[in-house]
Amino acid sequence: MKKMISALAMIAAMGFSLTGCSGTSSGADSASKGKATDYSRKESWLQIPEITKDVDTFYIYATSYYESSFEEGAPDYATLDNPEMLEGAQGEYVTNTSVYEESTNVFVPYYRQAGMRYAGEIRKKTGNIDAAISGIPYDDIRAALDCYFEKHNNGRPFIIAGHSQGSSMVKYVLKNYFKEHPEYYKRMVAAYVIGFSVTKDDLEKYPHLKFATGESDTGVIVSWNTEGPKNVEENARNAVVLPGAISINPLNWKLDETYAPASENLGSFMPNEELFRYEITDIGADAQVVLKRGVIVTNAKYDHPAAADFFGPQSFHEDDYTFYYNNLKANVAKRVAAYRKK
């Protein structure tokens, strides 16, 4: 991820609480032998929080094994001690994962994710990255979920969330893990599958999955991909936008093309390069669903699109969370409150 301006400096002050639970093998052994990572080890978690709230979030981070995955001889999957992945996951906690902290206890496992190179190769061959995440990465996430539900959750309702590859994994978990574990799934407040497509075909093939229809329904999927007008006008190839994609507007929480002006944005969480930190600010991030493409289009005043080779000439893939940060934080609180009322 590129959004690292102040992330590491902020992490040093956050004081993550790291603990563990029973697992299958050590982190080092699992990376070399292909066994699921041992989530009894504190090194296998970015965070296991102190429990102060009655709802949890289980967060799966985006592709952080990026540039080094293109180096000659680089493995397809990151090891748990890969510096680029660790740094990216920790930085993403600041920019994305933190949106869930106000309302929930946030759990974040490390996992051996697919590298950007390998995920891109699989996407070109098959049309999605399921074949890249269904082996080693899913083995780890499944083991982390088993650990979380058996040792840490204690029957609390929960949110499952992610971004990019993390959201692709969330969708895979929704289709598979929760189909096998309906006793857990019934306690799901919502799944935030942000920065990766949930499609009409997904919902048809897996009828236990329901997409959000408003700002406070529960047991549903919330998803969008953010683009600028140029991507939409050119119908540009975007690795995370799949045919039949569905997006909900993160400002007005509608599924139709009703325009939401920037005045409805409660605040974007953007880097201040001079002060070396992220801060809430106004960049004019409006939002409108484009039904034909299944994305959110914005006219935000921010000239730092994501990598064009993967996401098209004007994708704001890295800013799916930060453009709408305060609205998303408020939405998490609303869905949690609605679940409590149920």
PENORMO-V416517 format. One record per run of one state. SS is the DSSP state (2 for helix, 1 for strand, 0 for the rest). FROM is the first residue (numbers start at 1). TO is the last residue. If there is no record, write none. Layout:
SS & FROM & TO
SS & FROM & TO
This chain:
0 & 1 & 6
2 & 7 & 12
0 & 13 & 26
2 & 27 & 33
0 & 34 & 41
2 & 42 & 44
1 & 45 & 47
0 & 48 & 54
1 & 55 & 60
0 & 61 & 66
2 & 67 & 70
0 & 71 & 76
1 & 77 & 77
0 & 78 & 82
2 & 83 & 95
0 & 96 & 96
2 & 97 & 100
0 & 101 & 104
1 & 105 & 109
0 & 110 & 113
1 & 114 & 114
0 & 115 & 115
2 & 116 & 126
0 & 127 & 129
2 & 130 & 133
0 & 134 & 135
2 & 136 & 152
0 & 153 & 156
1 & 157 & 163
0 & 164 & 164
2 & 165 & 175
0 & 176 & 176
2 & 177 & 180
0 & 181 & 181
2 & 182 & 185
0 & 186 & 187
1 & 188 & 194
0 & 195 & 197
1 & 198 & 199
2 & 200 & 205
0 & 206 & 210
1 & 211 & 211
0 & 212 & 219
1 & 220 & 222
0 & 223 & 225
1 & 226 & 228
2 & 229 & 234
0 & 235 & 244
1 & 245 & 246
0 & 247 & 259
1 & 260 & 260
0 & 261 & 261
2 & 262 & 264
0 & 265 & 267
1 & 268 & 272
0 & 273 & 276
1 & 277 & 281
0 & 282 & 286
1 & 287 & 290
0 & 291 & 294
1 & 295 & 298
0 & 299 & 307
2 & 308 & 311
0 & 312 & 314
1 & 315 & 315
0 & 316 & 316
2 & 317 & 319
0 & 320 & 321
2 & 322 & 341
0 & 342 & 342
